[in-house]
Amino acid sequence: MLEEEYQPRRQLPAHLRKKAEPEAPFTYSIRDATEADLPDVREIYNYYVVNSVVTFDEDQMTLKEWRNKFALIKKLKMPFIVAVSPNGTVLGYGLVAQWKPKAAFRFTVENSIYLRPSATGKGLGRVLLGDLIERTRAAGFKEMLAVVADKGAEGSIKLHESFGFKEIGRMGRVGFKFERWLGTVLLQKSLK
Ligand SMILES: CC(C)(COP(=O)(O)OP(=O)(O)OC[C@H]1O[C@@H](n2cnc3c(N)ncnc32)[C@H](O)[C@@H]1OP(=O)(O)O)[C@@H](O)C(=O)NCCC(=O)NCCS
């Protein structure tokens, strides 16, 4: 046998192999966010501020800014929910906020869902968005918008479309982050 033909054994025989640990099931519960969740919410959001273009923020949000945002959302009786693992880790959050502060926009909200990177791709985004839509409808709001970056957020666009959001417009070259121009895709769902 030539040396290059020699194939070293890559795996132990089955009976000697260590049994793989079964992956822990991905379990969580969903509840209203509280002020105590805001440091985790901030950490999750700031990860995407620093590492992605899914948000057009460039400066990390402070806890004070999150407390103010939380207070306004509560005052306006808009939903702000978190998904929490059995050991209490916040895995992600969903909220709706005012689309615009002018009075005539009062029945229209903009949603926002952010998951801890390790919690993505396992169906949690779908559960959070579904729950958020129901709570927003129950609270009496009529129209929901999502403003999504036109690059790097394809997952979010697919997710919204699967809930019946329709693309209603695009803006090109309105954001500039990480030395490149970005646009936004606007999606809308009627909650009636
Ligand atoms: C976008 C986000 C909320 C989606 O949540 P998720 O738990 O990762 O997504 P899910 O596993 O629930 O997938 C739901 C659907 O979204 C779509 N989707 C999710 N990730 C996708 C990807 N990377 N590429 C294409 N489609 C994707 C699919 O349609 C999927 O449906 P399917 O499972 O039937 O194929 C989550 O990935 C996230 O927090 N991303 C970073 C922050 C962000 O972009 N937030 C949205 C700002 S507008």
The ligand as an SDF file (V2000), in Angstrom:
LIG
                    3D

 48 50  0  0  0  0  0  0  0  0999 V2000
  -35.0300   37.7980   12.8510 C   0  0  0  0  0  0  0  0  0  0  0  0
  -35.2580   36.9190   14.0760 C   0  0  0  0  0  0  0  0  0  0  0  0
  -36.1930   37.6260   15.0440 C   0  0  0  0  0  0  0  0  0  0  0  0
  -35.9450   35.6140   13.5800 C   0  0  0  0  0  0  0  0  0  0  0  0
  -36.1230   34.7470   14.6660 O   0  0  0  0  0  0  0  0  0  0  0  0
  -35.6180   33.2270   14.6020 P   0  0  0  0  0  0  0  0  0  0  0  0
  -36.0340   32.5340   15.8430 O   0  0  0  0  0  0  0  0  0  0  0  0
  -34.1700   33.2350   14.2690 O   0  0  0  0  0  0  0  0  0  0  0  0
  -36.4530   32.6880   13.3760 O   0  0  0  0  0  0  0  0  0  0  0  0
  -37.3310   31.3680   13.3860 P   0  0  0  0  0  0  0  0  0  0  0  0
  -36.4440   30.1990   13.7100 O   0  0  0  0  0  0  0  0  0  0  0  0
  -38.5340   31.5800   14.2420 O   0  0  0  0  0  0  0  0  0  0  0  0
  -37.7480   31.2690   11.8740 O   0  0  0  0  0  0  0  0  0  0  0  0
  -38.9910   31.7670   11.4550 C   0  0  0  0  0  0  0  0  0  0  0  0
  -38.9870   32.0080    9.9730 C   0  0  0  0  0  0  0  0  0  0  0  0
  -38.1390   33.1040    9.6890 O   0  0  0  0  0  0  0  0  0  0  0  0
  -37.4530   32.8740    8.4710 C   0  0  0  0  0  0  0  0  0  0  0  0
  -36.0300   32.8790    8.7470 N   0  0  0  0  0  0  0  0  0  0  0  0
  -35.4370   32.9500    9.9630 C   0  0  0  0  0  0  0  0  0  0  0  0
  -34.0990   33.0460    9.8390 N   0  0  0  0  0  0  0  0  0  0  0  0
  -33.8510   33.0220    8.5120 C   0  0  0  0  0  0  0  0  0  0  0  0
  -32.6760   33.1140    7.7280 C   0  0  0  0  0  0  0  0  0  0  0  0
  -31.4700   33.2400    8.2900 N   0  0  0  0  0  0  0  0  0  0  0  0
  -32.7930   33.0920    6.3770 N   0  0  0  0  0  0  0  0  0  0  0  0
  -34.0180   32.9730    5.7890 C   0  0  0  0  0  0  0  0  0  0  0  0
  -35.1710   32.8880    6.4950 N   0  0  0  0  0  0  0  0  0  0  0  0
  -35.0820   32.9010    7.8180 C   0  0  0  0  0  0  0  0  0  0  0  0
  -37.9680   31.5990    7.9110 C   0  0  0  0  0  0  0  0  0  0  0  0
  -39.0610   31.9430    7.0640 O   0  0  0  0  0  0  0  0  0  0  0  0
  -38.4730   30.8840    9.1270 C   0  0  0  0  0  0  0  0  0  0  0  0
  -39.5210   30.0480    8.8010 O   0  0  0  0  0  0  0  0  0  0  0  0
  -39.2830   28.4570    8.6580 P   0  0  0  0  0  0  0  0  0  0  0  0
  -38.7640   27.9940    9.9790 O   0  0  0  0  0  0  0  0  0  0  0  0
  -40.6430   27.9670    8.3480 O   0  0  0  0  0  0  0  0  0  0  0  0
  -38.2830   28.3020    7.5660 O   0  0  0  0  0  0  0  0  0  0  0  0
  -33.9420   36.5390   14.7980 C   0  0  0  0  0  0  0  0  0  0  0  0
  -33.1220   35.7750   13.9590 O   0  0  0  0  0  0  0  0  0  0  0  0
  -33.1620   37.7410   15.2980 C   0  0  0  0  0  0  0  0  0  0  0  0
  -33.3330   38.1770   16.4280 O   0  0  0  0  0  0  0  0  0  0  0  0
  -32.2660   38.2850   14.4240 N   0  0  0  0  0  0  0  0  0  0  0  0
  -31.4390   39.4220   14.7580 C   0  0  0  0  0  0  0  0  0  0  0  0
  -32.2230   40.6640   15.0400 C   0  0  0  0  0  0  0  0  0  0  0  0
  -33.1530   41.0400   13.9170 C   0  0  0  0  0  0  0  0  0  0  0  0
  -32.8110   40.9860   12.7470 O   0  0  0  0  0  0  0  0  0  0  0  0
  -34.3590   41.4610   14.3170 N   0  0  0  0  0  0  0  0  0  0  0  0
  -35.3470   41.9350   13.4090 C   0  0  0  0  0  0  0  0  0  0  0  0
  -35.1680   43.4140   13.2310 C   0  0  0  0  0  0  0  0  0  0  0  0
  -36.4110   44.0600   12.1460 S   0  0  0  0  0  0  0  0  0  0  0  0
  1  2  1  0
  2  3  1  0
  2  4  1  0
  2 36  1  0
  4  5  1  0
  5  6  1  0
  6  7  2  0
  6  8  1  0
  6  9  1  0
  9 10  1  0
 10 11  2  0
 10 12  1  0
 10 13  1  0
 13 14  1  0
 14 15  1  0
 15 16  1  0
 15 30  1  0
 16 17  1  0
 17 18  1  0
 17 28  1  0
 18 19  1  0
 18 27  1  0
 19 20  2  0
 20 21  1  0
 21 22  1  0
 21 27  2  0
 22 23  1  0
 22 24  2  0
 24 25  1  0
 25 26  2  0
 26 27  1  0
 28 29  1  0
 28 30  1  0
 30 31  1  0
 31 32  1  0
 32 33  2  0
 32 34  1  0
 32 35  1  0
 36 37  1  0
 36 38  1  0
 38 39  2  0
 38 40  1  0
 40 41  1  0
 41 42  1  0
 42 43  1  0
 43 44  2  0
 43 45  1  0
 45 46  1  0
 46 47  1  0
 47 48  1  0
M  END
$$$$
